[in-house]
Structure formats: structure tokens, C-alpha cells
Amino acid sequence: MARQSAKAKAKGGGLFPVHEATLKNGLKVRISESRDIPVVAVYTFFRVGSRNERPGITGISHLFEHMMFNGAKRYGPKEFDRVLESHGGHSNAYTTTDMTVYHDEATPEALEVVLDLEADRMASLSITPRTLESERDVVMEERRVRVDNDIPGMMDEELGALAFKAHPYRWPVIGWMKDIQNITRADCEAYFRTYYAPNNAVLYVVGDVDREKTLKLIQRYYGGIPRGPDAPTVLDAEPEPRGERRAQIRHPAQAPAVMIGYRAPRAGEPDAYALDVLQYALTVGEGSLLTRELVYRQEVAIACGVDWGWRLDPGLVIVSMDLKPGAEPEQVEQRLYAELEKVARDGVDGRVLQKAKNNLKAHLLREMATASSRANALGTYELLLGSWRAQEALAERYQAVSAGDVQGAARRYFAPERRSVVTVIPSGESPPEPGGEGES
């Protein structure tokens, strides 16, 4: 019989009402019923990512993403996936700068098994020297493949270290190699007690479920997990940029590449929504402004993209360009800056603005299309914006963004003093072997 009790309360008047509850140990529960398809998605959001790390243990959040599949009190090593898959389900996880998310999808009949598995590893993850070394090796190899021997990975890592001086966003989510090599079992145990406690998590159950029965199951399996300490506050001590910063990577690449990061606002600020619209106007679709101008008309870039992702603290708007072999990066940069200056000076016309808004609206609808994507979207909005209910207002927020808002955001954030530039210059060296230890 469950030790805790909690009452669910329905919120929201949209297509998919969400029922909220909080257990006495602090675990926040969100249940959204949808009987269209016999599928249930279970997402556990932990409020921890690389932002919560410190020098010496960078990468521990991502390492834990791997560690969490290696056994606990009731289900031993390698049992999680075996048991889940035997019930027709599957699971995965991901880590970002601001959160770590574990997700499962199964039939409604398997929901109790899923909750049992997830609660078991939240309550009593087994951290042994053997599993730590095994997963450490996996993560180190992942870093070699995705960073040390991958041009976009190298550039992204260099850009973070260049654009941020004091904030934890300066190191990569996967961590520095030496830190990964030296994380100890004691580090892992302290990290687990602090950040994997129920009061640092939000549990989403979405799909073909009965709300009252689901809440009782959650109370049964999670209610006895003790509350943990409050997670330490992350101080944003990053100073305002005072001028352009530049770095160069020499690598045996086939062609030059450029990645430019502009310091940008945190999630939820008005300019964040204007930048969403601007991102879609600039590079989403073959007819987008930068793609049309730099790739097709001027033919100075093979591809051009804008990566603007919300973060808890001020992050980056990243513009990346793959250039043609033999191209001069400095010249292509100036072409890019000229196009961004046009937007800051003249804005975007109504047709381009409305197209961007239409694409954003379609994106919001796609997020609600499946139980899994809905759980992921609502949980992400809750962690970054404070509530899943922010999703209900997003379409109206985007529609309300004016041409003046977009122009103002471009003028503020595409200023030269806010940018950090990383350039890859092809060298004549032979590329390192994928299993090598060297870092770029």
C-alpha cells in the first residue's frame, strides 16, 4: 500500500488536458490521457545537465545517462532493456546543458512494468567500479567519434569555450576527455544523491492510460523513495561580451567551415520568441533568406544553418556555413554579415514573416502528434519555461511577433561585439585514427 497520497488536478482546456500531482517526496507528476492509439509514453525529466557540473567532473551528467541502464536493487545489470523489450517496449535517454531525460514507450498493459523499472533505478541505482569503467570507456569512445574526429563537433566545442568565460556552458555536454577519465565512484554517488532525487524530477505519463489508476501506480512505486537535498543553485556570472572573439582549427578537412555564435537571451524572454521566428525566416526551407542568397544566388556556401535553442541561462544563436573547397572564409563571412545587417537595417517583409510563423505553427502541431513527442515537448517547456502550460500560448505568441520585433532582435543580437567565430582551415595532415587518444 502506498505510503504517500496525492490528488491529481486537471489543468488546461486544450486538446490534451494534463492532470497534475505532487508526491510528498517532491516528485512532480503529470498525466495526460489520450485514447486514440493504444500507446503510453513515460518521460522522466531530471533538472540536471552540464550546466550543473564543475571543472574536474565535466561530462558526469552524460556519463550518468549511460550508468542508469546498468542495474539497481530489483533489476540487475542489463535487465532494464531486457525486461522492457520483453513487454513490447523500448527506451532511450538524452542529456543537454540543462536537463537529462529518460523515456520509454510501451503498450498500456506494460505501464506498471515501466514504472517499476524507472522507480527502481531512481531509488537504488547500482554504481559499481565495473559498471563505471565500462560506461566510461563507452563515453570516451563516443567523444572520439562525435568530437575529436568530427568537424561540427570540434567546432561546437571550440565555440562554447570561446563564447563563455565564466558560465558552465563553456564546456561540452559530453565533457572534457581528462575529466571523463578521472571521474570517481565517489563523484558519481554524490551526484546521484543530489540530482536524481524525486524532488529534482518531473514524471510525465502520456497516452492511453486511466488517470486515477496511473496515479495509484506511481504512488505505489515512487512513494517510498526518500526526498534528496536541494540541488545547488547555478550562478550566472558570465560577463557581457565587449568585442569579437575568434579561434581557428587546422584539420585535414576537405573544405573550410565557419561557425559563429552570437550571445542571446535565456528561454522565456520576449526576444527569444522573436529569434525563433527569425531562425525560421533565415534558414528553414529551401526558400529561406540565407539559403536562397548564400547557397543559391551567390553560391559561396554549400549549406547554411541557424541553430537557436532555448536554455535556462543566456545562450547562443549559432550560424554555421559549409564552404566550397578553396573558398576564402573571410570573404564568405563578410557576405553573411551583409545579409544579417540587411535584416537588422530593413527587417523582413510580410510574406517571409508569415511563412516563418506558419512553419513554427506546424512544428508546434507536430509536437502534439504522438504520445512520445507530446510528453517530451510538455516536459521541456516545464523545465525551461516553468510550466507545461506555456505550450498553450506559444502559437499566439509567435503570431504576435511583429516585423519590428524581428528587426529589433536582429539589431540587438547580431551586433559584431556579441559574436564569437570559429573557422576550420583545411590542413595537409592525415586524419587521426577513430580510436586515437588525441584531442583537437
Salt bridges, closest charged atoms under 4 A:
GLU20 OE2 - ARG389 NH1 2.56
GLU33 OE2 - HIS19 NE2 3.47
GLU33 OE1 - ARG35 NH2 3.22
GLU33 OE2 - ARG211 NE 3.81
GLU79 OE1 - ARG82 NH2 2.69
GLU105 OE1 - HIS90 NE2 3.36
GLU112 OE2 - ARG220 NH1 2.94
ASP116 OD2 - ARG74 NH2 2.74
GLU118 OE2 - ARG121 NH2 2.92
GLU133 OE2 - ARG136 NH2 2.76
GLU135 OE1 - HIS66 ND1 3.61
GLU141 OE1 - ARG144 NH1 2.96
GLU142 OE2 - HIS62 NE2 3.27
GLU142 OE1 - HIS66 NE2 3.28
GLU142 OE2 - ARG146 NH1 3.11
ASP148 OD1 - ARG143 NH2 3.24
GLU157 OE1 - ARG143 NH1 2.71
GLU189 OE2 - ARG185 NE 3.32
ASP208 OD1 - ARG35 NE 3.46
GLU212 OE2 - ARG211 NH1 2.88
ASP236 OD2 - ARG266 NH2 3.68
GLU238 OE2 - ARG263 NH1 3.80
GLU240 OE1 - ARG418 NH1 3.25
GLU244 OE1 - ARG246 NH1 3.13
GLU244 OE2 - ARG419 NE 2.61
GLU269 OE2 - ARG266 NH1 3.14
ASP271 OD1 - ARG412 NH2 2.89
GLU293 OE1 - ARG297 NH1 3.51
ASP313 OD2 - ARG51 NE 2.82
ASP313 OD2 - HIS167 NE2 2.70
GLU333 OE2 - ARG246 NH2 2.55
GLU339 OE2 - LYS342 NZ 3.28
ASP346 OD2 - ARG345 NH2 3.16
GLU367 OE2 - HIS363 NE2 3.29
GLU382 OE2 - ARG30 NH2 2.79
GLU437 OE2 - ARG144 NH2 2.71
GLU439 OE1 - ARG143 NH2 2.68
